[in-house]
Amino acid sequence: MSVQPRQMLLDPGFDLTLRPMRYPQFYEMYRNAIRNTWTVEEINFEIDLGDLRHKMTPADRHLIHRLVAFFATGDSIVANNLVLNLYQHLNAPEARMYLSRQLYEEALHVQFYLTLLDNYLPDPEERSRAFAAVENIPSIRKKAEFCFKWIDALQGLTRIQTREQRRQFLLNQICFAACIEGLFFFAAFAYVYYFRSRGLLPGLSSGTNWVFRDESCHMHFAFECVRTIRAEEPDLFDAELEAQVRAMLAEAIECELQFAEDVLAGGVAGISLRDMRLYLQHCADQHFERLGMARQYHVRNPLPFMELQDVQELTNFFERRVSAYQVGVQGEVAFDMAF
């Protein structure tokens, strides 16, 4: 009697069998994501509009306009990668269930940023320029080109069959977890929470709280996929792959720092280019540890408002049930990316 080899996460095909379940951790992530359901209609931007007109400097408004321009297309890029490159290659139905939910959440984020732009930029021409930021704002175009490089690397690949193709998939997964979501978006969240620390833009920070929770779960799932693949195929994780990952994160940091130079060009009191560099390096070190790699930068988080506000928000979220939540939350979810 022959014994069938155990199927691995990156083996070609579309396994349709949920029982026996090979990766129950992915199914639990799916269930937890369902519990964290919210709608854009809950968010009120009325106070934000008054803040923008009367309480913010021209430099503050420049930062916000650039930020919402990045938001306008950022989640769409992530969603495209999910559909084009990730879903078809993770061969476990429970993992694809989570990706289906993540795709819904990315669409919800796009709706949130669309509503945000409609409120913040009432002038149609200014809104159009924001939506075209990938083409006409160099600092945003640079980040988009970085993303497209990794999306394009897997274009046309319908089956992962060779060792090199498996490594290329891993690099895509790591890029979108550690760089796009873990650096580009976490830096954007830092700007939002900087304004929150000044008592400004409560609508933006309220919506960002929901997005932050979603993105933390997306990162947790992606890193768990990488951990699972490493356990199944440890030979893929060699010195060459580690060098590629380190070079990738260094490039992402430089892309984000070019954006920081742009958004902080007017001089924003309370946050500097040096702060953002250290914060990005701090985040990168946490990502390296999640990937089983040694830290590289050894710096502390320079943004105290992130530690004072985000950690408490994330810690308390899954212990509360309030009327604003569409689905009551029970149990606990561990967010490993707490800053």
N, C-alpha and C positions, 0 to 999 in steps of 0.2 A: 504494500500500500504506500503510494507516494505521498509525501507531505508537501502541501503547497507553501511556497515561501511567503512570509508575512509581507503584506503590501505596505509600502512606506508612503509618507505624505507627498513626495514629489514623483511617485511612480506615475507614468502616463495612464490616462483613462478617466472615467467618471464613475467611481463607486457610488451606488445608490442605496446601500444598506446601512440603516442607522442602528440596527441591532444585529450582532453585538457591536456596541459603539467603541471605536478604537481610540477616540480622543475626547473623552467626556469633558475635559477642561474647556474645549471650544463651545460645547453645548451650554455649559454654565455661563460662559461669557455672553452668549446669545440671549439667554434668559435674563441676565442682569441688564443687558442693553434694553430689552423690552420694558423693564421696570423703570428705566430712566427716560420716560417719554415726556416731551414738552412741545409747545406750539409757539410759533412766532407771534401769534395774536395776543399772547400774555404780556408782551413787552411794550412799555409805554415810553415814547421818545420825547414827550412834551417838555420835560425839564431839560433834557439835553439841548433842545433848540434854544432855550433861553441861555444856557451856559455858553453855547457857541457864539451867540450874539453879544453877550454882555460880560462874561467872566473870563474869557480866554484871550490870550495875546495873539497877534498875527503868527508868531512862531508856533504856538499851540495849534492853531487852526491848520497851518501847513502840515504839521505832523498828522493830524486827524484826516485831512484830505488824502494824503499819501497812503495812510493806513487803510482807509476804506477802499481806495483804488486797488490795493493789493488784495484785500478781502474779496473784491468783486469777481476775481477769477481763480483764486487760490484753491478753493474746495472743488471747483470744477476740474482742475488738473488732477487732483487726488482721485476723484470719482472716475475719470477716464482711465487712470491706471488700474483701478479696481476691475473695471469691466474688460479692458483690453489685455491685461497681463497677469492679474493675480487669480481671479475666479477660476479660470480654466485649468490652472496648473496645481492648485491645492486639492489633492484627490482624497477628500473626506467630506461627506455630506454635512456633517456638523460644522466643519470649517466654512463651507459655502453658505450655510444658514447664517453664520455670523457676518460674512461678507455681504450678504443680501441686506441685512439690517444696517450694516455700515453704509451701504450705498444709499439707503433711505436717509440716514442721518446726514450724509454729505449733501443730499438734495435739500434737506431742511436748513443746513447751514447756508447754502446758496440763497434760499428764500429769505433767511434772516439778513444776509448782507444786501440783498436786493432791496428789502424794506428799509434797511439802514441808509442806503444811498438815496432812496427816494425821499427820505426825511431830511438827511443832512445836506443834500445837494438838490435843492428845488429847481435850479436852472437846468433845462434840458440839455443845453450844450455842454455844461460842466459835467453833467452826469454821463453824457456820451464819451467825454474824454476819460472819465474814470474807468468806464467799462473797456476802453481801448488802451488801458495803461500798459499792457504787455507790449504794445507796439510803440507807444510814444513816451514812456517814462523809462529812461535807461536803467535805473536801479531795480525796477520791477521786471524789466525785460531780462536782465541778467539772471534773476532768480528763476524766471520761467524757462530760460534756455537750459539752466542746470537741471530742472525737472524733466524737460523734454529729452535731454540727452539720455536719461535713464529709462524713460518710457520707450524711446525709439530703439534702445538696445535689445528689447524683447519683441519688437514688432515683427509679425509674420511667423513667430515661433508657435506652432500649434501643438507640439509634443516635446516634453523635456525628456531627452533620451541619453545625452552624453554628460560626462562629468563637467565639462565646460559650460553646458547649458544650465546645469544645476547651480553652478557657481554664479552664473549671470543672473539667475532668478534670485538667489540670495542677496546679491548686491542691490537689485531693484528693491527687494523687501526692506533691506536695511536702510537704503537711501530714503524711502518714503516714511519709515518709522523714525529714524534718528535725525534725518536732515530736514525733510519738508515739514512733517508734523512736529518733530522734536526740537528743531531749531527755528525754522521760519515762522511757524505758528506760535511757538512758545515765546519767541521774541515779540511777536505782535501782541500776544496776551499781556506781556510785561508793560507795553506802552498803555494798553487799556487800563491795567491795574495801577499804573502810575497816576493816571487821571483820577481813578477812583480814590486813591490815597489823598488826593486834594479835594475830595468831595464833589467831583465833577462827573457829568455824563453817566448818571445812574442807569439809563436805559441801555446804553452800550455795555456797561459792565454786567448788568443783569443777564442780557443775552449771551455775553461772553462766558459767564459762569456755566451756562448749559453747554455751550460749545466746548469749553475747557474739559468738562467731565466726559463728553463724548470722545474728544481727541485723546484724552488720557487712556480711555478704554481701547481706542483704536491702536494706540502704541503698545499697550499691554498685549493685545492679541498678536500684533505683528512680531513682537519680541518673543512671544511664546511659540509662534511658528518657527522662528529661527532656532530657538532652544530645542524644539522637537526635532527639527532636521539635523541639528548638530548631534543629538543623541542617537539618531538613526544612521547618520552618515558622517562620522567624526572626521574622516579623511578629507572632507571638503574644506575644513577649517585649518588651513596651514598658514605659514608665514606670509605667503604671497597674498592670500585673502585678507589677512590682518593689515598688511601694508596698503592694500587697495581701500579698505574701510577707513583707515586713518587719513589717507589722502582725500577721500571723499568728504569726510567731515571737515577737514581743513579748508577745502574749497567752498563748502557750504557756509562756513563761518565768514570767509572773505566776501561771499555774495551778500550775506546778511549785513556785514559791516558797511558795504557800499550803500545799502538801503538806509542804514543808520546814519551815515554821513548826510544823506539826502534829507531824511525826515528831521534831523536835529540841526540842520544847517542854520536856522535862524537863532539858535541858542535857546534851549528849553531849560528853564531853571529846575534843578533837582534831578536831572538825568543827563548823562554825558556819553560820548562815544566810548570812553574808557570803561564806563559802567557796563555798556552793552557788550563790549569785547569780553570782559571778565564773566559776565552772565552767560554768554554763549559758550565760553570755554568750560564753565561750571556745568552747564547742561551736557556738553559733549562728554565730559568725564563720566557723568552718570550713565550715559548711553554706552560708553566703552565697558563699564562694569556690567551692564545688563547683557552685553555680548561676550562676557567672559574674558575681557581684555583689561590690561592694566590702565589706570588713569594716565593721562598725558600732561595735563595742565596744572593740576594740584592748586586750584584757586577756590576761594569761598564765594558764595553768592553775594554780590555787592549791592543787591536791591532789597533792602529790608522790608519794603512794603509787600513784596512777594511772600516772604516768610510770615509776616504778621497777618496777612489776610487770606492767602490761598490755602495754606495748610489747614487752618481752622475750617474754612468753607468745605474743603474736601473731606475732612475728618467727620464733620457733623452731618454731611448730606445724607448718608445712608442710615442715619439714626433718627431722621425726622420724617414726619408726614404732615404736609401742609396743604391747604386748599389749592395752591397754584400747581401742584403736581398732578398730572393727568393720570398717573398710575401710582398707587401706593407702593413704597419700597419696603421690603423686609429683608433681614439678613445684612451681610456686610460684603463690601467689595474692596479689595486692597488696591489702592493706587500707589504704584511703586515710584511714580515720577512726582514726588512732592518736593517743592522748592521753598 
